[in-house]
Amino acid sequence: MIKHDWTLAEIEAIYNKPLLDLMFEAASIHRQNKDYAEVQISSLISIKTGGCPEDCAYCPQAARYSTDVDVHKLMPLETVVNMAKEAKEAGSSRVCMGAAWREVRDNRDFDRVLDMVKAVNDMDMEVCCTLGMLNANQAQKLADAGLYAYNHNVDTSEEYYSEVITTRTYKDRLNTINNAREAGLTVCSGGIVGLGETDKDRIGMLKVLSNLHPHPDSVPINALVRIEGTPLEDQPKVPVQDMVRMIATARILMPKTVVRLSAGRTEMSLSEQAMCFMAGANSIFAGDKLLTTPNPDFKDDMEMFDILGLAPREAYKNVDREQFRPKETVEKEA
């Protein structure tokens, strides 16, 4: 049964179960899906890097922090298409394009992003964007261009949020999620473990996500990647059991959601990643970089899939493909 009214007490009781019991329950729920061994492979392309005016304490792309990130303007369309082709050939079924913007602006750069969405959509790949805040009209333009998903993470609990970010509010994030959903886009929204938050904050974040109706199509669970020059550079490494606990709880709360084992995999062994898949993770980012942070390469991931008996999930699985074609293409064919 899909539930959208989880209470903090209910989630806390699940989250605090003995780890092996929690993993077993999550794995049992995950295996009710006949395709439980399929893992969605996504690739992340930083189409515009650095120079962001936000103050997200974990992010090396914030202009106010001194990091090794080089600022790059918006990529040419041809470069993005070539990178998407390489990702598809390597096994990805989804491409997520990220721009270091605070918000989408109605300008020439946004028009170029719409062209990128159309071009990657034409390759029969799921197209996702993470561009910062967007209004209802901008969300509709992205949907009309053939966008499949919009990523906008809540990052942490509402109570802890202001300790990490002050340049936009929690409500701003929820408004963007709602705008994307109203335009017919699927929603990708998750958070980061290791920001200095408490277990209560982690439970609070999962409550926000699991009480969205419908649940997010995908929920990325990220381990903080500690970057020199950011305010969180000295945070301790996130223990793998914390990631397993978050993934397993998310799987129980949102049985049909794609739960993504996201940033932080470079610091995990194969057996530690296997625990995350056992706990219900069924998506990863592949490729040697997540925007600006390191990530395992495709070859290593394919070897891991072979060892664990996992298989890549095809694009638009159990989805009406025609619903996500560019609107002008559909009109021409009609």
Secondary structure as UniProt FT lines:
FT   HELIX           8..15
FT   HELIX           19..30
FT   TURN            31..32
FT   TURN            34..37
FT   STRAND          38..49
FT   TURN            57..58
FT   TURN            60..61
FT   TURN            63..64
FT   HELIX           77..90
FT   STRAND          94..99
FT   HELIX           108..121
FT   TURN            122..124
FT   STRAND          126..130
FT   HELIX           136..144
FT   TURN            145..146
FT   STRAND          149..151
FT   TURN            158..160
FT   HELIX           161..163
FT   HELIX           170..182
FT   TURN            183..184
FT   STRAND          186..188
FT   STRAND          191..193
FT   HELIX           199..210
FT   STRAND          218..223
FT   TURN            228..229
FT   TURN            231..234
FT   HELIX           240..253
FT   TURN            255..256
FT   STRAND          258..261
FT   TURN            263..264
FT   HELIX           265..267
FT   HELIX           270..278
FT   TURN            279..280
FT   STRAND          283..285
FT   STRAND          289..290
FT   TURN            291..292
FT   STRAND          293..294
FT   HELIX           298..308
FT   STRAND          311..312
FT   TURN            315..318
FT   HELIX           321..324
FT   HELIX           327..333
//
